[in-house]
């Protein structure tokens, strides 16, 4: 599956040096925020694509589709967090399909905010139980469904347990500008 991931140059150097890149928890959880959402996603990945390698706790993230298009990100307009002058690398990668879990980027933010995630506006409920809320989160994986609830061009993210050097098709170097 063709994907694109943006990594700090230091992470890319680790990939080149060791042959693989795994997520570092300290860069994912924003000082502990969102831990329950990330842990929920990890459990879903285990169910849907299998167990991670022993040394992996959280997934690597990439893009499958950005704003309705299946193409390389335009780094002139794509916002990537970090300080001005930070060297980053846009990697075009080919990850085996059975090792990738796709999810809707906009819907993911409802999960990060611990909200209820209806697929359609008519399905929204005012005071869901915890079980109803967690069940609704599975809608994040409905990436091929058009809904009346989400009317922005679809952006689809991809998660997988590790990035292997041999999956890299192209590496493009950039420096974050202000």
NULUMZA-540403 format. One record per residue: residue in one letter; residue number from 1; x, y, z of N, C-alpha, C in turn. Coordinates in Angstrom, 2 decimals. Example, Ala and Ser with C-alpha at 12.3 -4.5 7.8 and 13.67 -1.06 7.14 Angstrom:
BEGIN
 code pos     npx     npy     npz    capx    capy    capz     cpx     cpy     cpz
    a   1   13.19   -5.69    7.80   12.30   -4.50    7.80   13.20   -3.30    7.80
    s   2   12.85   -2.25    7.08   13.67   -1.06    7.14   12.90    0.03    7.87
This chain:
BEGIN
 code pos     npx     npy     npz    capx    capy    capz     cpx     cpy     cpz
    x   1    0.85   -1.17    0.00    0.00    0.00    0.00    0.90    1.23    0.00
    x   2    0.68    2.08   -0.96    1.46    3.31   -1.06    0.99    4.30   -0.01
    x   3    1.93    4.78    0.81    1.66    5.72    1.89    2.74    6.78    1.91
    x   4    2.48    7.85    2.67    3.47    8.91    2.87    3.56    9.20    4.35
    x   5    4.78    9.28    4.87    4.97    9.62    6.27    5.99   10.74    6.37
    x   6    5.74   11.63    7.30    6.65   12.75    7.55    7.38   12.44    8.85
    x   7    8.70   12.43    8.79    9.51   12.11    9.96   10.60   13.17   10.14
    x   8   10.99   13.38   11.39   12.14   14.23   11.64   13.36   13.55   11.02
    x   9   14.32   14.33   10.59   15.52   13.75    9.98   16.21   12.80   10.94
    x  10   16.21   13.11   12.23   16.84   12.22   13.22   16.18   10.84   13.20
    x  11   14.85   10.78   13.06   14.15    9.50   12.98   14.52    8.77   11.68
    x  12   14.61    9.52   10.60   15.01    8.92    9.32   16.43    8.35    9.42
    x  13   17.31    9.05   10.10   18.68    8.54   10.29   18.67    7.22   11.06
    x  14   17.79    7.11   12.06   17.65    5.85   12.81   17.19    4.74   11.87
    x  15   16.22    5.05   11.00   15.74    4.07   10.02   16.88    3.59    9.13
    x  16   17.70    4.51    8.64   18.82    4.14    7.78   19.86    3.32    8.53
    x  17   20.10    3.69    9.77   21.13    3.04   10.58   20.73    1.64   11.04
    x  18   19.47    1.48   11.48   19.04    0.22   12.07   18.21   -0.65   11.13
    x  19   17.69   -0.06   10.07   16.86   -0.82    9.14   15.38   -0.78    9.47
    x  20   15.03   -0.13   10.59   13.62   -0.02   10.97   13.42    1.20   11.86
    x  21   12.17    1.65   11.87   11.79    2.77   12.71   10.53    2.37   13.46
    x  22   10.55    2.58   14.78    9.36    2.36   15.59    9.02    3.67   16.29
    x  23    7.77    3.80   16.69    7.32    5.02   17.33    7.95    5.15   18.72
    x  24    8.33    6.36   19.04    8.85    6.68   20.37    7.73    7.36   21.14
    x  25    7.31    6.74   22.22    6.16    7.22   23.00    6.29    8.69   23.39
    x  26    7.48    9.15   23.66    7.61   10.54   24.14    7.24   11.56   23.07
    x  27    7.24   11.16   21.81    6.85   12.08   20.74    5.37   11.96   20.36
    x  28    4.69   10.94   20.86    3.30   10.68   20.48    2.27   11.23   21.43
    x  29    2.52   11.15   22.70    1.47   11.34   23.68    1.35   12.75   24.24
    x  30    2.15   13.66   23.76    2.00   15.05   24.20    1.92   15.15   25.72
    x  31    2.96   14.62   26.37    3.08   14.65   27.83    1.90   13.96   28.52
    x  32    1.50   12.83   28.00    0.47   12.02   28.65   -0.95   12.26   28.14
    x  33   -1.18   13.36   27.44   -2.51   13.60   26.88   -2.83   12.51   25.87
    x  34   -4.07   12.18   25.74   -4.57   11.27   24.71   -4.16    9.82   24.90
    x  35   -3.57    9.47   26.05   -3.10    8.10   26.26   -4.24    7.09   26.07
    x  36   -5.42    7.36   26.60   -6.50    6.38   26.48   -6.93    6.21   25.03
    x  37   -6.90    7.26   24.24   -7.25    7.16   22.82   -6.21    6.34   22.06
    x  38   -4.94    6.60   22.33   -3.88    5.84   21.67   -3.92    4.38   22.10
    x  39   -4.17    4.14   23.38   -4.25    2.75   23.86   -5.43    2.03   23.21
    x  40   -6.56    2.73   23.03   -7.70    2.12   22.35   -7.32    1.74   20.92
    x  41   -6.63    2.65   20.22   -6.21    2.36   18.85   -5.27    1.16   18.81
    x  42   -4.36    1.07   19.74   -3.43   -0.07   19.80   -4.22   -1.38   19.92
    x  43   -5.24   -1.40   20.78   -6.05   -2.61   20.94   -6.79   -2.94   19.63
    x  44   -7.28   -1.93   18.94   -7.94   -2.16   17.65   -6.96   -2.71   16.62
    x  45   -5.73   -2.19   16.62   -4.72   -2.69   15.68   -4.42   -4.16   15.97
    x  46   -4.31   -4.50   17.24   -4.05   -5.90   17.59   -5.15   -6.81   17.06
    x  47   -6.41   -6.38   17.18   -7.55   -7.16   16.70   -7.59   -7.24   15.18
    x  48   -7.25   -6.15   14.52   -7.48   -6.03   13.08   -6.28   -6.39   12.20
    x  49   -5.05   -6.15   12.69   -3.87   -6.47   11.87   -2.84   -7.34   12.58
    x  50   -3.09   -7.66   13.85   -2.19   -8.56   14.56   -1.32   -7.87   15.59
    x  51   -0.61   -8.67   16.33    0.20   -8.20   17.45    1.45   -7.46   16.98
    x  52    1.88   -6.49   17.77    3.10   -5.77   17.42    4.35   -6.58   17.77
    x  53    5.49   -6.21   17.21    6.75   -6.81   17.68    6.91   -6.52   19.18
    x  54    7.69   -7.32   19.87    7.82   -7.21   21.32    8.27   -5.83   21.80
    x  55    9.06   -5.13   21.02    9.60   -3.83   21.47    8.75   -2.65   21.02
    x  56    7.56   -2.90   20.50    6.70   -1.83   19.98    5.48   -1.66   20.87
    x  57    5.22   -0.40   21.27    4.04   -0.09   22.07    3.01    0.68   21.25
    x  58    3.46    1.63   20.44    2.57    2.48   19.66    2.94    2.44   18.18
    x  59    1.99    2.76   17.30    2.24    2.65   15.86    2.99    3.83   15.25
    x  60    3.48    3.58   14.07    3.99    4.64   13.19    2.78    5.14   12.39
    x  61    2.75    6.43   12.11    1.62    7.04   11.41    2.06    7.50   10.02
    x  62    1.12    7.42    9.08    1.37    7.88    7.72    0.05    8.34    7.12
    x  63    0.13    8.86    5.91   -1.06    9.30    5.17   -1.34    8.33    4.04
    x  64   -2.61    7.96    3.90   -3.09    7.19    2.76   -3.72    8.15    1.74
    x  65   -4.39    9.16    2.27   -5.11   10.13    1.43   -5.16   11.45    2.19
    x  66   -4.95   12.55    1.47   -5.02   13.86    2.10   -6.01   14.72    1.34
    x  67   -7.04   15.19    2.05   -8.07   16.06    1.48   -8.62   15.52    0.16
    x  68   -8.96   14.23    0.17   -9.62   13.60   -0.95   -8.70   13.12   -2.07
    x  69   -7.39   13.30   -1.94   -6.48   12.93   -3.02   -5.48   11.86   -2.58
    x  70   -5.28   10.88   -3.46   -4.26    9.85   -3.24   -3.00   10.28   -3.98
    x  71   -2.27   11.18   -3.36   -1.03   11.64   -3.97   -0.08   12.13   -2.89
    x  72    1.15   12.30   -3.25    2.18   12.80   -2.34    1.75   14.14   -1.78
    x  73    2.01   14.34   -0.51    1.65   15.61    0.14    2.45   16.76   -0.46
    x  74    1.84   17.91   -0.54    2.52   19.12   -0.98    3.08   19.80    0.26
    x  75    4.37   19.72    0.45    4.98   20.22    1.67    4.97   21.75    1.74
    x  76    4.61   22.42    0.66    4.50   23.89    0.71    3.24   24.30    1.46
    x  77    2.22   23.45    1.48    0.96   23.80    2.13    0.62   22.91    3.31
    x  78    1.23   21.73    3.41    0.92   20.81    4.51    1.54   21.35    5.80
    x  79    0.73   21.43    6.84    1.22   21.92    8.15    1.79   20.74    8.92
    x  80    3.01   20.88    9.35    3.66   19.85   10.14    4.23   20.52   11.37
    x  81    3.89   20.00   12.54    4.35   20.61   13.79    5.85   20.57   13.94
    x  82    6.37   21.54   14.60    7.80   21.60   14.87    8.31   23.02   14.77
    x  83    9.52   23.20   15.20   10.12   24.52   15.19   10.68   24.86   13.82
    x  84   10.63   26.14   13.49   11.18   26.61   12.23   12.66   26.20   12.15
    x  85   13.06   25.73   10.98   14.43   25.30   10.77   14.67   23.82   11.04
    x  86   13.63   23.10   11.50   13.77   21.67   11.79   13.83   20.88   10.49
    x  87   14.86   20.05   10.32   14.92   19.21    9.12   13.97   18.02    9.23
    x  88   13.16   17.82    8.19   12.20   16.71    8.14   12.37   15.97    6.82
    x  89   11.79   14.78    6.76   11.87   13.96    5.56   10.47   13.43    5.25
    x  90   10.04   13.64    4.00    8.79   13.06    3.51    9.15   11.75    2.82
    x  91    8.66   10.65    3.39    8.96    9.33    2.83    7.76    8.79    2.08
    x  92    7.97    8.38    0.85    6.99    7.60    0.09    7.34    6.15    0.40
    x  93    6.36    5.40    0.92    6.63    4.05    1.38    5.59    3.08    0.82
    x  94    5.97    1.83    0.74    5.06    0.77    0.30    5.02   -0.30    1.39
    x  95    3.96   -0.26    2.19    3.80   -1.17    3.33    2.82   -2.27    2.92
    x  96    3.11   -3.53    3.24    2.15   -4.59    2.92    0.75   -4.26    3.46
    x  97   -0.26   -4.42    2.62   -1.64   -4.06    2.97   -2.10   -4.67    4.30
    x  98   -1.75   -5.91    4.54   -2.23   -6.60    5.74   -1.57   -6.10    7.03
    x  99   -0.62   -5.18    6.91    0.06   -4.63    8.08   -0.38   -3.20    8.39
    x 100   -1.41   -2.72    7.67   -1.84   -1.32    7.79   -3.29   -1.27    8.25
    x 101   -3.57   -0.33    9.17   -4.94   -0.04    9.57   -5.23    1.40    9.18
    x 102   -6.26    1.58    8.33   -6.66    2.91    7.87   -7.75    3.46    8.78
    x 103   -7.71    4.78    8.99   -8.75    5.43    9.79   -8.94    6.86    9.29
    x 104  -10.12    7.39    9.58  -10.48    8.74    9.13   -9.83    9.77   10.05
    x 105   -9.07   10.68    9.46   -8.32   11.69   10.21   -9.24   12.61   11.01
    x 106  -10.30   13.11   10.40  -11.20   14.03   11.11  -11.92   13.32   12.25
    x 107  -12.40   12.10   11.99  -13.08   11.34   13.03  -12.14   11.03   14.21
    x 108  -10.87   10.82   13.91   -9.89   10.52   14.96   -9.88   11.63   16.02
    x 109  -10.11   12.85   15.62  -10.09   13.95   16.58  -11.25   13.88   17.57
    x 110  -12.36   13.29   17.19  -13.46   13.07   18.13  -13.01   12.08   19.21
    x 111  -12.28   11.05   18.79  -11.76   10.06   19.74  -10.73   10.72   20.66
    x 112   -9.85   11.53   20.11   -8.86   12.23   20.94   -9.54   13.10   22.00
    x 113  -10.71   13.63   21.67  -11.46   14.47   22.61  -12.47   13.68   23.44
    x 114  -12.37   12.33   23.37  -13.19   11.43   24.19  -14.69   11.61   23.93
    x 115  -15.04   11.88   22.66  -16.43   12.11   22.32  -17.11   10.90   21.72
    x 116  -18.39   11.05   21.49  -19.21   10.04   20.81  -19.06   10.27   19.31
    x 117  -18.92    9.20   18.53  -18.60    9.31   17.10  -19.66    8.65   16.23
    x 118  -20.76    9.39   15.95  -21.77    8.83   15.04  -21.28    8.90   13.60
    x 119  -21.73    7.96   12.80  -21.39    7.98   11.38  -22.26    8.97   10.61
    x 120  -23.50    9.12   11.06  -24.45   10.04   10.42  -25.06   10.94   11.50
    x 121  -25.43   12.14   11.11  -26.03   13.09   12.04  -27.24   12.53   12.76
    x 122  -28.06   11.76   12.06  -29.28   11.19   12.67  -28.95   10.19   13.77
    x 123  -27.72    9.69   13.81  -27.33    8.69   14.80  -26.74    9.30   16.07
    x 124  -26.60   10.62   16.10  -26.01   11.27   17.26  -26.94   11.10   18.47
    x 125  -26.36   10.80   19.62  -27.15   10.72   20.85  -26.53   11.65   21.89
    x 126  -27.39   12.18   22.73  -26.98   13.25   23.64  -26.10   12.78   24.79
    x 127  -26.44   11.69   25.42  -25.70   11.25   26.60  -25.38    9.76   26.49
    x 128  -24.41    9.40   25.63  -24.12    7.98   25.43  -23.47    7.36   26.66
    x 129  -23.70    6.07   26.84  -22.99    5.33   27.88  -21.53    5.16   27.42
    x 130  -20.69    4.75   28.33  -19.28    4.50   27.98  -19.19    3.42   26.90
    x 131  -19.99    2.37   27.01  -19.98    1.29   26.00  -20.44    1.81   24.64
    x 132  -21.48    2.64   24.62  -21.96    3.21   23.35  -20.89    4.09   22.73
    x 133  -20.22    4.87   23.56  -19.16    5.75   23.06  -18.03    4.93   22.44
    x 134  -17.55    3.93   23.18  -16.43    3.12   22.68  -16.82    2.36   21.41
    x 135  -18.04    1.86   21.35  -18.51    1.18   20.14  -18.55    2.17   18.97
    x 136  -18.98    3.40   19.23  -19.05    4.41   18.16  -17.67    4.74   17.60
    x 137  -16.65    4.61   18.40  -15.29    4.92   17.94  -14.87    4.03   16.77
    x 138  -15.47    2.85   16.66  -15.11    1.96   15.56  -15.51    2.54   14.20
    x 139  -16.36    3.56   14.21  -16.72    4.24   12.95  -15.51    4.92   12.31
    x 140  -14.47    5.17   13.07  -13.27    5.80   12.53  -12.65    4.96   11.40
    x 141  -12.96    3.67   11.39  -12.41    2.77   10.37  -13.27    2.68    9.11
    x 142  -14.39    3.39    9.08  -15.28    3.40    7.91  -14.76    4.43    6.90
    x 143  -13.64    4.15    6.32  -12.99    5.14    5.44  -13.58    5.19    4.04
    x 144  -14.35    4.20    3.66  -14.94    4.16    2.31  -16.39    4.62    2.27
    x 145  -16.90    5.13    3.39  -18.29    5.53    3.47  -18.41    7.05    3.47
    x 146  -19.27    7.57    2.62  -19.58    9.00    2.65  -20.72    9.21    3.62
    x 147  -20.61   10.19    4.48  -21.64   10.43    5.47  -22.12   11.87    5.37
    x 148  -23.25   12.15    5.98  -23.74   13.52    6.02  -23.16   14.28    7.22
    x 149  -22.46   13.57    8.08  -21.91   14.15    9.29  -20.58   14.83    9.03
    x 150  -19.83   14.30    8.10  -18.49   14.80    7.77  -18.50   15.25    6.33
    x 151  -18.46   16.54    6.07  -18.56   17.00    4.69  -17.29   17.65    4.15
    x 152  -16.18   17.46    4.81  -14.90   17.93    4.29  -14.31   16.84    3.40
    x 153  -13.44   17.21    2.45  -12.77   16.16    1.68  -12.03   15.21    2.62
    x 154  -12.18   13.93    2.38  -11.68   12.92    3.30  -10.15   12.84    3.32
    x 155   -9.63   12.86    4.54   -8.21   12.58    4.78   -8.15   11.28    5.56
    x 156   -7.33   10.36    5.07   -7.25    9.03    5.67   -5.83    8.79    6.16
    x 157   -5.72    8.45    7.42   -4.42    8.16    8.01   -4.21    6.66    8.06
    x 158   -2.95    6.27    8.18   -2.58    4.86    8.23   -1.69    4.65    9.44
    x 159   -1.91    3.53   10.13   -1.03    3.16   11.23   -0.52    1.75   10.98
    x 160    0.71    1.52   11.42    1.35    0.21   11.29    2.41    0.13   12.37
    x 161    2.82   -1.07   12.72    3.67   -1.26   13.90    5.10   -0.77   13.73
    x 162    5.65   -0.92   12.54    7.04   -0.50   12.33    7.23   -0.15   10.86
    x 163    8.22    0.67   10.61    8.57    1.03    9.24    9.92    0.38    8.93
    x 164    9.94   -0.42    7.89   11.18   -1.09    7.49   11.85   -0.32    6.36
    x 165   13.15   -0.27    6.42   13.94    0.48    5.44   13.62    0.05    4.00
    x 166   13.39   -1.25    3.80   13.16   -1.75    2.44   11.80   -1.30    1.88
    x 167   10.94   -0.75    2.71    9.64   -0.25    2.25    9.73    1.18    1.71
    x 168   10.86    1.84    1.91   11.02    3.23    1.47   11.26    3.27   -0.04
    x 169   10.40    4.00   -0.73   10.53    4.18   -2.17   11.27    5.47   -2.51
    x 170   11.05    6.50   -1.69   11.63    7.81   -1.97   11.71    8.61   -0.68
    x 171   12.79    9.37   -0.51   12.97   10.24    0.64   13.23   11.66    0.14
    x 172   12.38   12.59    0.56   12.52   13.99    0.17   12.78   14.83    1.42
    x 173   13.85   15.58    1.39   14.28   16.35    2.56   13.74   17.78    2.48
    x 174   13.26   18.28    3.64   12.73   19.63    3.75   13.22   20.24    5.06
    x 175   13.12   21.56    5.14   13.37   22.26    6.38   12.12   23.09    6.67
    x 176   11.61   22.95    7.90   10.39   23.68    8.26   10.61   25.19    8.17
    x 177    9.72   25.84    7.47    9.76   27.30    7.34    8.62   27.90    8.14
    x 178    8.74   29.15    8.46    7.71   29.82    9.26    6.58   30.35    8.44
